[in-house]
Structures are given as C-alpha cells and as structure tokens.
Amino acid sequence: MEPVSNSPRAGRSPTAVSAERSFLRLGDCIAQFADCNPWTLLTVLLILCIVALHRHESRLWFDELFTYYIAQAPTFKDMLLWTHQIDLNPPLYYIAVRIVFHFIHPSALAVRLPAVIGYFVSVLCVFQFTRFRLSPLYGLTAGLILLGSDYVLYAYEARPYAFILGFLGIAAVGWQKAISNDGKGRWFALLGVLVGGFGMLLSHVLALVAFGAFYAAEFVRLINRRKVDLPLWICLLLPMSCCALYLPLFAQHSAGVYPPQLQASAEAVFANYSGMWIGVAPFLAAAVIFIFFLRNSRVPLKGEPYTSHFTWPELTFLLCLLMVPLAIIVEFMRSHSQYFPRYGIPAIFAVAVLVPTFVSMWAANSRRAAALCATVFLFAVVRPSSITRVIQAKIEPNHTAFPLDRESPVDISQIQPQLPFVDADGLTFLEMNHYENSEFLSRVYYLLDAKAAYRYAHANGFNGMAFLKTKFPIPANVEPYDAFIQRHNKFLVLGEYDTPDDWLLSKLLADHAAIRFLGQFKSEYKDHDLYEVTVMRTSTANKP
C-alpha cells in the first residue's frame, strides 16, 4: 500500500483532508484488488462490451449485404469464387458467417455475430498485452479505450475489420509471450502467433500492412539478441502463404476507377489520425489533470510502483501499428484508390496500449494513477449521454429524429406509382432490393452506362451491377441507359447531385432532360431527393 501522510496541508479544512484520504484509500483498495484478482476485470470488460454494443442496428447496409449474400452462395466453391469476383476479400469472414448460418437463421444479428466475437477477443487481447508489462488496471484502461473508440462500430458491422483486430490481438499476445518465454510452454505462444497471423491475412488484404509490424519488431529483437529466433520466424513466415490468394484481388482492384473527391489524399492522413485520437484526448486530459493534482498533494504519488515496462521490440511493434493508416494512405495516393478510415483499424490497438503506457511512465508506474486512469476511461464507454439515449429510447420507443427541412410524410414508393423508379446510386439500389416489397421493386431500375459513369463521375464502381444481379437475389431491374430511355421518356429518379460517384443526373442534364424536384422523402437510405424526369426520345441515344 502507498503511504498516506497524516499531516494535513496548512490552510486546508479537515473535511477536505479527510475526503482526500478516503479517495486515495479507495484507489489503493481498487489497485490492490485488481492486482490480486486480474481475471475479475475480464468480467467487467465483458459487461462493458455488452454496454458498448447496445447500439446494434437491425438494418444491413450495402457492404454488409455483400457479406450476407456471399455467405449464402449455393455451394462452398461458389462462395470462394464470389469473394474474389465480387467483394475482393479473402474468405475467412464469409466462412465464419456461413458456419453461423448453419446454426442460426440468416439475419442481421447472425451475419454480425462473428464481428462481435472478433472485437471482444481484441478487447481481451489488448487487456492481456498491456497487463503483461504494466498492471491489470492499465490493461483495463487499454480495453476501455477500444470499447470507447469510434472503431467499436465495426464490432457490429458484418465486415472483416473486427476480425483483423481480433486476430491481431491473438498474434500480439502470442508474440509477446513467445519473446518472454523460452520454456516448455512456449509452443502455445507460437501457436497464437501462427493462428493470429493466418487469421489476419485471411480476413483482409490490407491486414498485410499491420502484419509487417511483427517483422519490424523482430528485426529490432534480432539486433538486440544477435541471434535468429527460428521457431518464431517460421510462425511469422508461414501465414505469408495466404498472399497467393491476393493475386486475383489485386488484379480486380487495379481495374477500379474512383472519383477524385474520394481518392486518398494528404487530408485523409489528418482526418484519420484526428478521428482516432479525438475520442481519447478528453479522457486522457482528464486523467492527466487528476494525476497532476494528486502528484502535487501532500500524499506522494510514488510508493510501491509497478516496475515492468515495454521492451524496445514491443514499442517498435506498437509504433509500426500506429503508422498503418499512413502507409496505406501513401500507397493509395500513388494508385489513386479510395481510402476509408476502417482500413487503418489496427492502429487503434496501438493507441489503446500507448495511452496507458504514457500515463504509467509519466506517473512513475503508480498504482493509484492506474486506478484513477481506469476510472476516468470508464466514462469513455459508459457515457452519461449514452445512458440518457437508452432511457429516452425506453420511454419513447417510436421517437426518431430525422431533421429534413422539406420532408414529405408520404412513403416514397407511393409517389406517382405509374412511373418507373430509377435509383441513381448503387448503394441505395441494393439496399432497396433487400428491404422493399416485390410490387415496388418491379418498377425500380438501376441504369448502366460505362462511358457516362467515367465522364461525369470518373467512377466504375457500380458498372458490374448486371453481373451482381445474376448472383444475388435482386428482383429489381438493371438495364442499359440508352435502352431504358428509348422505352421511357418520363420516370422518377432518387439521387443526389453532389454524390461523387453518381453520374445519372449529370448525364440527364447533358441530354437536356427536364428535371423537376419533387421533394425530400424520409427513408433509411442514403438518398432522399426525388426528381421527376422528362426526356425527349431524340435527345438521348446519340449524345455523349
């Protein structure tokens, strides 16, 4: 236990001194209990995982529908084929979902269940990775950072990003154990490296960048030891065989054309890292302020400090993980590809470990600082605003905020039902096919024109919608633009002028179509603006 001074500071009231002593004794008790019962904190993390995942949405969005349909391919061979024909991902997440579908009826919850498990595994692993060198309470802080970050959204998204994080955690814990243990039980740690490595590289192509952090750390360790750790290197090299699956994925991806507004840029670096740290910064600042006042109180912060610290190879590993978004953005800038912050998800593992590491070093590994830090970051998960929203949802279950200034109370499918209904955006089109009734879908269209898509949007992301219709259950219509215009001179269009990869409205304007805005309509889809379009038949077929 850390000593408590019995001499109150001059000028302070006995009540303030008593409150400070009680607060510090509580911190001592929490730290001592956590040190003696580290596995109890895992139960806390499990409960907090449930709290963090209460925002589960029932609707599947565009990318999730790819997972949903691919996992239900007629045969396992078809599923593997579709992964590199349609979605351009390694097959592990789809295999996991297909297994879940054997036991649970396909649904939004079932298709997201592997992601939920993957993210929870990552929380447990970041706890263990941090606890191994610092303390259980600092490990709890690391787990709370993962649960409180915006990346927790991917815990209930049916995509492989939570899988990357989960298998990264397994590999990291296994590698940490392997470099710290030369005894008989080392084989289990090496197995963790092997399983984690294969899991990462079979989940997503870009996981290869994060996996490189292990090689960088091992090179630092090699310089320190002047000796090759052959068993560990074998376990790190074997997963690289998965790269053979990447060749058709790279070929398909290289054919993609992306609008300049969506391509990776220097601004994406700032946006990615600011988004990553902005959720952590207020809580870190609060912890630093509280610890600062504690250090300057009459009660010393030091006393029975933790003595462990991360090794240079481990710090190298964490810093390389932190650089993953930067490395991907730089490569995507070179190839003019589209970048999303989720591609850099491994970096949040490093953030979750480095924040408590900084606090530990600054506070001289104090047990009290560890307890205070964990308490502050608890509010990153159980925020008062989140609790308020949950209570409000219970009191007003039908209340939804949808601030559209010109919102129409009429369902969009009931507007001029005699006219064809065209989706300008492929995302909305696929989602409508999953959620709308067959009567409405019979008059819904998605139009194809590769030249117009390239000219007006510099994109080709949805040019394969006709092929997609042959694989997925898409009851709506997919038709070439010119053929549709020849048959219909009046129709409705749901779309937005300012969406970078939508070309249809720009093409219609270039073809001198009369476009009348009908209003904004409440829906769960990305697009809300509805237009009535009238086209002169002679104005379309020969225009560029």
Beta strands, then each sheet from edge to edge (+ up, - down):
strand 1: 407-408
strand 2: 421-423
strand 3: 444-448
strand 4: 477-480
strand 5: 490-494
strand 6: 514-521
strand 7: 529-534
sheet 1: 1+ 6+ 7- 5+ 2+ 3+ 4+
end
